[in-house]
Amino acid sequence: MARNYIGWDGNAKGKRAGTEQFIKLLCAHFNNGIWLNGSWGVRKMNNPRVDAWSVHGTGRAFDISWRKTKTKGFGNYEEAVQVAEFLADNAELFQIMEIHDYYPKPYGRGWRCDREAWRVYDKPTIGSAPGGDWFHVEVSPAVADDPQFFVDAFASLAGGKPRPVAPEPTVVVAQPSVADMQDGHKEPYPGVALRRGSKGDSVKLVQAVVGAKQDGDFGPATDRSVKAWQRKNAACCGPADGVVGPRTWKCMFG
């Protein structure tokens, strides 16, 4: 099922647990025939034709190399290409957004979730092509902070049941259903930033705005919904860091 592609959506402050877990499990799955060539890093794209931030900065992208070393790496494209096809075949399971394969001539190829197919490029499109001995992979914001999601996903390949992923919220602002918001009352800032681990009525108000389950528990699902809401309202609330501080609170409640 085709999904909307989400590229750069704000730079993270460091590595994200879900992405890093995926890397470890993926390398182990292929018996270290591939290895991490780089994940989080705030920089511009490695493409002289484009002046834009790299998705690596979001913490959702990584490069895995098949270059031969003393202890790991397939060392040849004929074996390594199975990794790219494995990722494309299981893109829905792993919530993969994009894959770059830099090796094929003349200009490499790319897979994306919004077309669910590979495209062989007939003009310069991605940096380091042709001949690059690694693959670039991007995952959805919905799972980048969820290491257990990838544990469950790999377990499903061995006969387990994959855990479903809630879709990214599509409504920019959902009207709260709690009583004191229905009359237009502007909620005062609670005095402390809300983030993963926070609990209480203030969390319920936030959950109502971002379309999350209103249980008063700021867990992973609420964190994903808050970040998605922040991305869609970036001009108002700033970086999509999942933290509801004074700026995001004012953006939500006036």
N, C-alpha and C positions, 0 to 999 in steps of 0.2 A: 504494500500500500504506500503510495507516494506521500511524502511528508514535506512540509515547508523547510527549505534550507535556512539555517541560521549561521551566519558567518561571524565576524568579529562583533561581539556584543559587550565590550568593556573589558579592560585589563584586570586580571585577578592579582591579589597580593602575594600569591605563591602557588605551589603545586596543589592540585585538587585530588582528594582521596580516591574518588571513583575512577578518574582517568589513570592514576598511578596503579591502582589495582588491576585495571584492564591490561595495562602494559605487562605487568608481571605474569598474569595468567596467560596472556597471549604468547609471550616468549616461552613459557613453560610448555604450553600446548604443542609448540613446534620444536620441543627439545633443544631450545637455544639455537635453532637454525637462524633465528633473527635476534636482534638485541637493540636496546634503546639507544637511539642516536641523538635524543634530545626531546624534552617535553616543554614545560612552562618556561617562558622567557619573554619579557616585554621588549619588543623590537618591531621594526618595520618589516614588511614582506620581503622575502629574498627574491625579488623580481624587479629589475631596473625599470621596467615599463609601468610599474604601479607604485604610487606613493600612498600607502595605506598601512594600517597596523596589521601585524600578523595575528592569526587566530591562536598562535602559540601563547600569546599574552593572556588569553582568556583562561588558560589552564585546561582547555578542552581538546588540545591538539598535541600530537606527538609524531616523531619520526622513528621508524624502526628499520635498521639496516640489515642487509643480508651479506654484507662484506665479510670475507673470511678473516678471522683472527686466530690466535693460537688455541682458543678454547670454544669458539662459537662462530656462527655464521655459515650459511649454506655455501657461499662462495661462488654461486652461479645463478643466473636468472632463471634458468629452466626449472630449478627446484623452488626458487623463491617465489615464482609467480603463483604457486599454490596458495600462498598466504594472502595475496591480493584477492584471489577468487574466493577464498574462504571468508574473508571479511565482507565482500560484496554479497555473497550468498546468504550471509547471516546478518546483514545490515540492520534488519528490523529487530532481530533478537538483541543485538548489542547497541541499538540506537545510534548507529553510525550515520553521520551527516555527509561526509565527503572522504574520498580516497584519491591520492595522487600516486601514479606510477610513473616515475621519471625515466625509466630505462628505454622503452621502445622508441625507435626512430619514426618519424622525423622530430616530433615535439612532445613525446610522451602521451599519456592518456589519463582520463579522470572519471571517477564514478561519483554521482551525487544522488541524494535521497529524493530530490524533487523530480528526477527523471527515471530513477531506478535502472540505470543502464550505464555502461561504459561509453565514453566518447573519445575516439582517437583524434588528437588535435592535428590540424593541418596547417597551423601557424603557431608562432611562439605564444604560449598561454601560461605555462607554469615554469618557474625558475628551475635551473639545474637539469633541464631535459635537452637532448636525450642523454642517456648513459648514467644517470644517477642511480646509485646502488642502495636505495632505500625507498620506503613507502611513507607517505604522509597521511595521517588518519585524524579525523575530527569526530567527536561524539556530541550528542545532544546536551544542552544545559540541564535537562531534566535528570541526568544520571551522572554528571561529572563529579558530584559530591557524595555519591552513593556506592561505596565499595562493595557492599553486600549484593547490590544489583548484579554486578558482574560475576560474583561467586555463583549466584543462582543461575545466571545465564549459561555459564560453562557447565554447571551441573545438569542443565536441561539437555545438553548435547549427549550426555550419557544416560538419558532416559528420565531425568527429573522433569519437573514442571516449571517453565520459566515464569518469572514474576511480571505481571503486566505493568506498564508504565502509563501513568496518567498523562493525557495530552497537555501540551502547553495551553494555558488559558488564552482564549481568543477575544474575550471582552476586555476592553481597556479598563473600565471601571464598572463593577457590579454594585448596585445599590445595597447597602447593608440591610439586613432584616431584623436586627435587634431593635427593641422598642424605642430606645432613646435616640436612635438615628433616623427613625421614620418621620419625625416631626421637624427635621432640618436642623436639629441641635448640633452645634459644632463641638466635638469632643476635645477637651483640653489635653495637651501632651502629658503623658503619665509621669514624666520626670526622669525616666530612664529608657535607654534604647532597648527595643525589643529585638530579639534574635533567637536562633536555635537554642532551645532549652527554656525560653521564657514561657510563663503560664499566666492565665487569668483572663478577666473580662476585656482588658485592652487588646489582648491577642485575638479574642473573638471578633472585635471590631475590625482589626486588620484582616482577618480571615474572610470576613464578609465582603470587604472591598476587593480583595484579590481573587475571590471565588474559591477559596479553600474550605474544607470542612470546618464548621464553627464549633470546635471542641475545646478551645482555650489552650491548646497545647501546640507550641511553636516547634513542630518537628520537621523532618526532611521534606514532606509534601508542601507544608506552608512555606518553607524556605524557597523551594522551587517556584512556587506561585508568586511570592514577593519579588523574587529576582525578575521573573517574567514581567510583572507589573511595572517594576522600576525601569526595565529596558524600554517598555512601550511609553513610559512617561519620563524619559531621561532628561528632557529639557526642564522639567519641573523638579525632579527629585535627585538628579545626579547619578553617580555610579550604581550599577546593579550589584550591590554587595550583600543583599539579603538582610540588611540591618535597617530597622525602622527607627531611625533617629529623628531629631527635630525637623529636618528638612523633608524627609519622606512623609512624616506624620502630617506636616502642614500641607503637603501636596495631596494627601489623601482626604484630610478633613477640614482644610481651610483655616 
